[in-house]
Amino acid sequence: MEEDVGPADARLEMITVAGLEDGAANELAMRVALLVPQLRDIDPARPLDLRRMRRMVFSTNYGDDLEQLLGSAGRNSGHTQEEYALGVAKVHVLRLEGGGLEIVPVFDANMFAILGQDYETLDEEQKTWFGRILHMLHHELCHVHDDNKKIDAMPASMLGKVWSGADMFTGPLAEAAWSEYFANRVSSITASDEVIDEMIDMLKEAIQRTKPAVNGHVLAYRTNADLEALMALFQRHGDFLVKAAAYVLGYLDGLEKTLEQVSEEAHQALVESDFLSIWERMHQELRVMFDRHPSGWDDSLAIYANLFDVMLDFYNDMGLVLRGEPDGGLYVEVPFRPNNSTPAMILQNAARQLFGMT
């Protein structure tokens, strides 16, 4: 069924629950309506700005129903669906008829249904799960806050930035890194030790897995010459490493701790990897962006400039050199390196360079 309640405060007008039985749908909607203002004000020093969030959507068919629920106006409507990560919530910025923007969070009702239950009646395992889902709700409300501030500060960009050249890849990745860093830093107040430990394990595994995987994809590209497939694979797996780093950096700064303090094992994996310099530069730039948010932001996107450069170097480090062209196009070079080419490939390429062999 669909159950509508509201307003939870002066701004939230509707909570739609699709796919749950009537009683469960009603309880979820009613309790979320109560939780939203509590989470909005949980940190008195930084109350969340939830303007433009007129409705919230919960669906048991989360992945399949996003387009049906929100139409084609959604920005970044796809959700994470990998063997090592599965998206269960996403905040969308939609155009309103007649102008303006609306912010709509969409949730997997299968995961979030527990918020409709009476906390005091839950057993310890269920209470742990309740806390985890409550933090996810808080995290998504932090995205709403961030989007509101960005709409105010850089409305033209939020209405639809058209990327060109290398920014077609580095721009959206830098945006995602900032978004997850901000949301995790601000929502760290509701994150349990278990949640943070899982995020750090996810980062450690991504560090250890990603470079060998990308090297394998590049090696395959040497024979199939399918650059489009290579770029798509990199965006799925390489970009995930950056996002995992942004998640963890947000938690660490929110907790005012270092990775080494929280996990010596993850810290060691980072130090031994090629990702260390990118991690350190990301951390520096994300902190600067946070300190200047939102007063130092505008439609020039200058606030992102250094982070774009970090993302460009990340692609380079992983074996993909992106070069923007004067007409706004993009040239991608895949240089021959010992870790992504066989010795025969490297020799053959050297011969071509020296003697013009084909």
N, C-alpha and C positions, 0 to 999 in steps of 0.2 A: 504494500500500500504506500501512499504518500501522505505524510503528516506534516502540516505547516503550523508553526507557532511563531510568535513574535509580538512585539519586539523584545529581544533580550536586553537591549539598551536603546538609546535614541536612534541608532543607526541600523542595527541588524533587524530586518523586517521578516525574514522567512528562513526556516530550516526545513529542507526537503529530505525525506528519507524514503528511498525506493528499494523494495525487495525484501524488507523485513515484515514479520507479522504485525498486525495492528498494534498490539500492546507493546511489543519491543520497539516499534518505530516511534510510538508516542513517548515512551520513556526516554529513548535516546535524544529525541528532539528537545524535550522539556529540560533534561539535565544538561545538555550542551548549552542551551539558552542561559542556564545559570552559571555554567563554567566560564563562558566567554568573558563576562565582565570581571570575574575573579582573576583570570589569567591576564586580562588587560592591565590590571592594577597590581599585579603580584610584586612588581619591583617599583616602589614609589618614586625612585630616582629616574626611571625610564618607563612611564606608562605608555602602553602601545597605542598607536594611532590606527584606529580601525575604520576611519572614514572610507566611504566608497564600498565597504563590504555590506551590501544590502541583504545578501542571502548566502547560505551555505548548503552544499549538496552532499548527501551520503547515499551511496549506491552499492548494492551487493554485486553488481556487474561493473565494477569500477573501470577496468581496462576497456571493455567493449562499449560502455555507455558514455564515455567522455564527449565524443562528438555529438551524440544524440542529445545529451543533456545541455550542452553549451553551444552547439552549432559550430559553424566554421569560423566564428569570430575570435575563438580562443587563441592566445599567444602561447606557443610552446606546449601544445596540448598533449604531446606524446608523454609516456611515462616510462620510467626505468623498468626493464624486464630482461635481466641477465641471470646466468646461473649463480652469480655471487651477489646479486642485489635485485630486489623487487620493489617497485614503487607502490605505495599505498595511499598517497595523498599528494596533491599538487594545487598550487594557487595560480589562477588564471586571471589575466587582465583582458577585459572585453570592452569593445566599443559599444556605446549606447546609441540608440537612434536619436538623431538630432545633435550628436556631439557628446563629448565627455567620455569618461571611462568608468567601468565597474570592476571591482575585484571580487572574484568568486573562488573560494576554496572548495575543492572536491575531494572526498574521502572514500576509501573502501569501507563500506558499512560492515562487512564481515569482520574486519579488524577492530573497528571503532565501536561496535555494538556494546562492548563491555562498559562503556561510559554511561550507558542507560541503566546499569544495575546499581543497587544500593551498596555502597562501599563497605558498610559495616557488616553486611551479610556474607561477604566474600571470604574464602579461605586465604591462607597466606600466599599460595601460588597465584591465585586470581588477583590478589591485591598487588602483587609484583607486576602482573600483566597490566592491570589498571593504571599503575604509575607510569609504565612505559608508554601506553597509549595517550595518557594525559600529557606527557611530555611531547609526543608527536603533535598533538593538537596545539600546544603552546608554540612549538617550532613553526607550524604553518601560520599561526597568527603573527609571528615575528616577520614572516614573509609579507603578510598584508601590510604591516607597519612600514617595512622597507619600500614596498611598491608605492605606498602613499607618499612617502617622502621623495621618492624619485619622480613621481608624477608631478609633484609641486615644483621640484628643482629643475627638471629637464623634460617638460611635457612633450616637446617635439620628438625626442628620442623614444619616449615611452609609447607614443602613438604609432611608431613603426620605423625603426632604424633600418635602412637598407645597407647591408655590409657589402664591401667590394674588396678586391685584392686579397691579401693575406688575412685581412680582418674578417673575411667570411668564415674563417676557422677560429682565429684567435679571439675575435670579439665576443661571440656567444659563450666561449669557454671562460673568458675573463669575467663576463657577467654572472655565469653560473658559480664560479669560484667565490666572487664577492657575496652573492646571495646566500650561499650555504654557510660561509664564514659568519656573516652577520647574524643569520637566524640561529646558528648554534651558539655563538657568543652570548647573545641576549637570552636565549632559552636555557642556557646551562644551569640556571637556578633550579630547574625542575628535572634535570637529567640525573638518573641514578648512577651509581658506580658501575653497575652491570652494563648499562647502555653505553657509557663512555668506554669501558673495556672492550665491548664489541666493536665500536667504531675504530678503536686503535688496532684491534686485530685485523679489521677489514683493511686498514691502511697498510699494515705490515705485509699482509698477503698481496695487496696490490703492488707494493714496491717490489716484492720478490717475483711476482708473476709477470708484470707488464713488459719490461724490457725484453726478456727472452721471447715472449709472445709476439711482440712487434718485430723483433729480428726475424722470427719465423715467417711472418707475413711479408716482410720485405724480400726475404729469400724466395718465397713463392712468386712474388711480383717479378723477380728477375727472369722467370721463365714464362709467366702468363701475360706480362705487360699490361695488366688490368689496373690502371691507376685509380679509377673510380672505386673499385672494390677495396683497394689498399686504403684509400682515404676513409672509406666507410668503416672498415675494420678498426682503423686507428681511432676514429671518433668514438666507437663503442668501447674500446678497451683502454686506449691511451688516455682519453679524456677522463675516464673513470678515476684514474690515479690522481689527477689534479683535483677532482671534486672530493675524493676521499681525504686528500691533504687539507682542503679547505674546511671540511667538516671537523677534522681533529684540531686544526689550528683555532677554529672558533671556540671549541670546548676548552682548550688549554688556556686561551686568553681570558675566557669567562671565569675560569677557575683560578687564574693567575698562577699557573703551573707550567713546567716544561715537559716535553715528551719524556725526557730521561727520568724525571721525577715520577711520572705515572707508569712508564713501562720501559725498563732497561732493554728488554728484548726488542721492542719496536724501535727504540732509539738506535740500537746497534745495527739493525737491518737498514735503517736510514743512512747511518754513517758509512756503511759499507757499500752503498748504492751510488749510482750516477745521478740520483734524484736529489741529493743533499743540497746542491747549490740552488736548484729551482725552489725547493722547500724554503730555504732561508730568504730568498728574494721575494717569494710569495708572501711570507710572513711579514716582512718589512713593508711591502706595499699595501697589504690588507690592513695593517695597523694604521698606516697613514690615512687610508680611505675612511676607516672607522672614525678616526679623530676629527675628520673634516666633514662627516656625514651629519646633516645634509647641507649645511651652509656653504661648503666648498664645492658643491656639485652644480653643474649647469649643462646646457645642451651641447656645449663644445666637446663633451666627453673627455676633457683633459684629465679629469680625475682618474680615468682608466688607462691613460697613456703608458705609464710605466708597467702596469700589469699586462697590457697587450704585448709589450716587449718581452716580458717573462714568458708568456705563452708561446711567442714566436721562437724563443730559445729552447723551450721545452720540446716543440716539434723538431727543431734542429737536432737536439741531443738524442732524440729518439730515431733519427734517421731520415726525416722529411724536412727539406729546406724550402720554405715558402717565400716567394718573391712576388710582390705586387707589380703590376705593369701599368704604364701611363694611362691606358684606356680603362683602367679599373679591373682588368682581368687578373688572372693568377697563373704563375708558372711554378710548378712543383718539381724540384730536383730530388732525386733519391741517390745520394752519393754512395759509391762503393766503399764499404768499411769492413774491417776484418770480422766484426761480429754479425754482419748481415749479408755476407757474400762468401762464396767459396774461393779458395786461392786461384782456381782457374778463371773465375769471373773477374777477379781483380787484375790478373795478368792480361786477360783479353781486353779489359777496359783501358789499362795502361798502354797497350799496343795501339788501340784506337786513338788515344790522345796523342801519342808520340808520332805515329806514322799515318794517321788518317785511315786506318784499316776499318773495314765494315764487318 
